[in-house]
């Protein structure tokens, strides 16, 4: 059984009448009630006078293929360890957000976050301990944000936050919450560990009108924040890149 609609029925009838064939994917039900996705091909058969006599249909179950495609697509855009969006998905969302904000809205803030001395965890314990901290850290950071905000893991101990419909004051509040949350102790193999973070902030449209420009500015501001010492955040300012 197929989930049908009048619009779909009209589309199929029109294609068969004009072109003699229709192909598409339909949500379907097995006899036992289980849902599956079917690739359906319908072909009109004609007699010697070119009159339509019947329609031949071929149905192929593509549920597994669709699931595989979706899984691969998710893996391409997400970090394998934390499940967070990766750098590629962040770039896509940043471009979309900037384009939409250009039509109206308060602004956009891009925050780059770097965990200070995270490598000490791997050196003093093992990579499994480091992975556990990163997974916990991802959840901590996510809990500081709105549902509409994007948290991404860029690489290693580097994260990024994309805030839309905000300004410098809003970005400062979020950065402060993130720094406080990072500084809360972790317990690893019975040992209490305390980490700090540095945050660099770039604002749209103040620091750039393109996604790539905002990424460069946030990265530059992060370098400045790290120079200021652990637990600091810094906004991008004119002259930083030249220095």
C-alpha positions in Angstrom: 0.0 0.0 0.0 1.2 3.5 -0.8 0.6 6.7 1.0 -1.2 8.5 -1.9 -2.6 11.9 -2.5 -4.6 13.6 -5.2 -1.7 15.8 -6.2 0.6 12.8 -6.5 -2.1 10.9 -8.5 -2.5 13.8 -10.8 1.3 14.1 -11.3 1.6 10.4 -12.1 -1.4 10.4 -14.5 0.0 13.5 -16.3 3.5 11.9 -16.8 2.1 8.6 -18.0 -0.2 10.4 -20.5 2.5 12.7 -21.8 5.7 10.6 -21.6 4.5 7.1 -21.1 6.5 6.6 -17.9 6.8 7.8 -14.3 9.4 7.0 -11.7 9.7 8.2 -8.1 10.0 7.2 -4.4 6.9 6.5 -2.4 6.4 5.9 1.3 4.8 2.5 1.5 3.5 -0.1 3.9 4.1 -3.8 3.9 1.3 -6.3 4.5 2.4 -6.5 8.2 2.1 -2.8 8.6 5.8 -2.0 8.5 6.8 1.2 6.7 9.4 1.2 3.9 10.5 3.4 1.0 9.9 2.1 -2.5 11.3 3.2 -5.8 8.4 2.8 -8.2 8.6 2.7 -12.0 5.4 2.8 -14.1 5.5 2.2 -17.8 2.6 2.4 -20.3 2.3 -0.4 -22.8 0.6 0.3 -26.1 -0.8 -1.8 -28.9 -0.1 -1.6 -32.7 -2.3 1.5 -33.0 -0.4 3.2 -30.1 -3.4 2.9 -27.8 -2.7 2.4 -24.1 -3.5 -1.1 -23.1 -2.0 -1.4 -19.6 0.6 -0.2 -17.2 3.5 -2.2 -16.0 4.8 -1.4 -12.5 8.1 -2.3 -10.9 8.6 -1.7 -7.1 12.1 -1.8 -5.5 12.6 -1.6 -1.7 15.2 1.2 -1.3 14.9 1.5 2.5 18.4 0.2 3.3 19.9 2.4 0.6 18.2 5.5 1.8 19.3 4.8 5.4 22.8 4.3 4.3 22.8 7.6 2.3 21.4 9.4 5.3 24.0 7.9 7.6 26.9 8.8 5.3 25.5 12.3 4.9 25.3 12.7 8.7 28.9 11.4 9.1 30.1 13.9 6.5 28.7 16.8 8.5 29.2 15.7 12.1 32.0 14.9 14.5 32.3 11.2 15.1 33.2 11.5 18.8 30.7 14.1 20.2 28.1 14.0 17.5 28.3 17.7 17.1 28.3 19.5 13.8 31.8 19.7 12.3 33.7 22.5 10.5 32.0 21.8 7.2 28.4 22.1 8.6 29.4 25.1 10.6 30.6 26.8 7.4 27.3 26.0 5.7 25.2 27.3 8.6 27.3 30.4 8.9 26.8 31.2 5.2 23.1 30.7 5.5 22.8 32.7 8.7 24.8 35.7 7.3 22.7 35.6 4.1 19.4 35.6 6.1 20.6 38.2 8.6 21.5 40.5 5.7 17.8 40.8 5.0 17.2 42.0 8.5 18.0 41.2 12.1 20.3 42.3 14.9 23.5 40.5 14.0 25.5 37.3 14.2 28.3 36.3 16.6 30.9 33.6 15.9 32.8 32.3 19.0 35.9 30.2 18.7 36.7 28.2 21.9 40.0 26.6 22.7 40.6 24.4 25.8 43.8 25.3 27.6 46.3 22.5 28.5 43.9 19.8 27.4 46.8 17.8 26.0 47.9 17.3 29.6 44.9 14.9 30.1 46.1 12.7 27.2 49.7 12.8 28.4 48.9 12.1 32.1 46.1 9.6 31.6 45.2 8.2 28.1 43.2 9.2 25.0 40.1 7.4 26.4 40.1 9.9 29.3 40.5 12.8 26.9 37.6 11.5 24.8 35.4 11.3 27.9 36.2 14.9 28.8 35.4 16.1 25.3 32.1 14.3 25.3 31.2 15.8 28.7 32.5 19.2 27.5 30.3 19.1 24.4 27.2 18.5 26.6 28.2 21.3 29.0 28.6 23.8 26.3 25.4 22.8 24.6 23.5 23.4 27.8 24.6 27.0 27.9 23.0 27.8 24.5 19.6 28.4 23.0 18.0 25.7 20.8 18.6 27.9 17.7 22.4 28.3 18.4 24.9 26.0 16.8 27.7 24.3 18.7 30.4 22.7 16.5 33.6 20.8 17.2 36.3 22.0 14.9 39.2 19.7 15.8 40.8 18.3 18.9 40.0 20.6 21.8 38.6 23.4 19.6 34.9 24.2 19.5 32.8 27.0 17.9 29.5 28.6 18.6 27.3 30.4 16.1 24.8 32.8 17.7 22.2 34.5 15.5 20.0 37.5 16.3 22.5 38.8 18.9 25.0 41.6 19.5 28.2 42.2 21.4 26.4 42.3 24.7 24.6 39.0 24.0 27.9 37.4 22.8 29.6 38.6 26.0 27.0 37.0 28.2 27.2 33.7 26.4 31.0 33.7 26.5 30.9 34.3 30.2 28.6 31.4 30.8 30.8 29.1 28.6 33.9 30.0 30.5 32.2 29.4 33.8 30.9 26.0 32.7 34.3 24.9 31.3 35.9 25.8 34.6 33.7 23.4 36.6 35.8 20.3 37.7 35.9 17.0 35.9 36.4 13.7 37.6 38.7 11.4 35.6 39.8 8.0 37.0 39.0 9.4 40.5 41.1 12.5 39.9 39.5 16.0 39.9 40.6 18.1 37.0 40.0 21.7 36.2 40.2 23.1 32.7 40.1 26.7 31.4 39.2 28.0 28.0 40.0 31.0 25.8 37.3 32.5 23.5 37.7 34.7 20.4 34.6 36.5 19.1 33.8 38.0 15.7 30.6 39.9 14.9 28.6 40.3 11.8 28.4 42.8 10.2 31.0 44.8 12.2 34.0 42.5 11.5 33.0 41.2 8.1 30.2 40.6 5.6 31.3 37.2 4.4 31.4 33.9 6.3 35.1 33.4 5.6 36.0 36.8 6.9 34.2 36.1 10.2 36.1 32.8 10.5 39.4 34.6 10.1 38.4 37.3 12.6 37.2 34.8 15.2 40.4 32.8 14.9 42.5 36.0 15.2 40.6 37.1 18.3 41.1 33.6 19.8 44.9 34.0 19.5 44.6 37.4 21.3 42.5 35.8 24.1 45.1 33.1 24.6 47.8 35.7 24.9 45.8 37.4 27.6 45.9 34.2 29.6 43.5 31.3 30.5 39.9 32.1 31.1 39.8 35.2 28.8 37.7 36.1 25.9 38.5 38.8 23.2 36.6 40.5 20.5 38.2 41.0 17.2 39.4 44.5 16.7 40.9 46.4 13.7 44.7 45.9 13.6 44.8 42.4 15.1 45.4 40.7 11.8 48.2 43.1 10.9 49.9 42.5 14.2 
